[in-house]
Amino acid sequence: MPARIIASLEELRALSGQEAGVSGWYQVPQTQIDQFAETTEDRQWIHIDKERARNESPYGSTIAHGFLTLSMLSHLSREAVDLRGDFKMRINYGLNRVRFPAAVPSGARIRGRFAVGAIEEITGGIQIIWNVTVEVEGSAKPVCAAEWVVRAYY
């Protein structure tokens, strides 16, 4: 699914309060979960011990770290929206709120839904608050809900 092209700031403003784009599906393999566990030194068994997770966890398998899901926002957003215009640089400015209402089982596919929450003028650019929902295929409950703050500079 190609990203929705947003050609200008005016077009972005017109989308305020609306969904601007949806990414394609992205599979989260166990190898990525293992690599994330090593990188962050978060080796809790629920993420890396397949046998124990199958027998002891309520999910029946290992699951991705919530922060792994969160770290995928950049990738998912590039697939969902293509903000064009006279912007020289975009940066991740932070998060206002993040929740992980459900888990991402190893091997599951996720996708992101991006809605324009707010747009503010800042010195040299704009600040966009994206209301993001990450869903896992086949589940009605989202795996991540976040207010993601991005700055775009002219």
C-alpha positions in Angstrom: 0.0 0.0 0.0 1.6 3.3 -1.0 1.9 6.1 1.5 -0.7 8.9 1.3 1.0 11.9 -0.2 0.3 15.1 1.7 1.6 17.8 -0.7 1.5 20.8 1.5 1.0 22.3 5.0 -2.4 23.4 3.9 -3.4 19.9 3.0 -2.0 18.6 6.3 -4.0 21.2 8.2 -7.2 20.1 6.3 -6.6 16.6 7.8 -6.6 17.9 11.4 -8.7 15.5 13.5 -8.8 12.9 10.7 -6.9 9.8 9.8 -4.1 10.8 7.4 -2.8 7.3 6.5 -2.4 3.6 7.2 0.7 1.7 6.8 1.1 -1.7 5.2 1.3 -4.8 7.4 4.7 -5.5 8.9 5.6 -8.9 10.4 7.5 -8.9 13.7 9.7 -12.1 13.6 11.3 -13.7 16.7 14.7 -12.8 15.4 13.9 -9.1 15.6 12.5 -9.6 19.1 15.7 -11.4 20.1 17.9 -8.6 18.6 15.9 -6.0 20.4 16.3 -7.9 23.7 20.1 -8.0 23.2 20.3 -4.3 22.2 18.2 -3.1 25.1 19.4 -5.8 27.5 15.8 -6.6 28.3 16.0 -10.4 28.2 12.8 -11.2 30.1 11.7 -14.7 29.3 8.3 -13.6 27.9 10.2 -12.2 25.0 13.0 -14.8 24.3 12.2 -18.2 25.9 9.8 -19.8 23.4 9.2 -23.0 25.5 8.5 -21.2 28.7 6.3 -18.6 27.0 4.3 -21.4 25.3 3.7 -23.1 28.7 3.5 -20.3 31.2 2.4 -17.1 29.5 -1.2 -16.1 28.9 -0.2 -15.5 25.2 1.0 -19.0 24.4 4.1 -17.6 22.7 6.8 -15.1 23.1 5.8 -11.5 22.6 7.5 -8.3 21.3 8.6 -5.7 23.8 6.2 -2.7 24.0 9.2 -0.5 23.2 10.0 -2.5 20.1 6.4 -1.8 18.9 6.9 1.9 19.7 10.2 2.0 17.9 8.5 0.9 14.7 6.5 4.1 14.5 9.1 5.8 12.3 9.0 2.9 9.8 5.2 2.6 9.9 4.7 6.3 9.5 6.9 6.4 6.3 4.6 3.8 4.8 1.4 5.6 5.9 2.1 9.3 5.0 4.5 11.1 2.8 4.6 14.7 4.0 6.0 16.9 1.3 6.7 20.6 1.1 9.6 22.8 1.9 10.8 20.9 4.9 14.5 20.3 5.2 14.4 18.1 8.3 12.0 16.2 10.5 12.8 15.0 14.0 11.2 12.8 16.6 10.5 15.3 19.4 8.9 12.9 21.8 5.7 11.4 23.1 2.9 12.9 25.2 1.2 9.6 26.0 1.8 5.9 25.3 -0.1 2.8 26.2 0.3 -0.8 25.3 -3.2 -2.3 25.6 -2.4 -5.7 24.1 0.6 -7.8 23.2 2.3 -8.5 19.8 2.9 -12.3 19.6 6.1 -13.4 17.8 5.4 -13.6 14.1 2.3 -11.4 14.1 1.8 -8.6 11.7 1.2 -5.0 12.8 0.2 -1.8 11.0 0.0 1.8 12.1 -2.9 4.2 11.7 -1.9 7.9 11.8 -4.3 10.7 12.5 -3.4 14.4 12.7 -4.1 15.5 16.3 -2.7 19.0 16.2 -0.4 21.3 14.3 1.4 24.2 15.9 3.8 26.8 14.5 7.2 26.7 16.1 10.3 28.7 15.4 11.6 27.6 12.0 8.8 25.0 11.3 5.8 23.2 12.6 5.1 20.7 15.4 2.7 17.9 14.5 1.0 15.6 17.1 0.2 12.4 15.5 -2.5 10.2 17.2 -1.2 6.8 16.4 -2.8 3.4 16.8 -0.8 0.3 16.1 -2.9 -2.8 15.6 -2.1 -6.5 15.3 -3.7 -8.5 12.5 -6.8 -10.4 13.7 -7.3 -8.5 16.9 -9.8 -5.8 17.7 -7.7 -4.4 20.6 -4.7 -2.1 19.6 -1.2 -3.0 20.7 -0.1 0.6 21.0 -1.8 3.9 21.3 0.4 7.0 21.3 0.5 10.8 20.9 3.7 11.2 18.9 5.3 14.6 18.6 7.2 15.3 15.4 8.8 18.6 14.3 9.3 19.6 10.7 11.7 22.4 10.0 11.8 24.7 6.9 
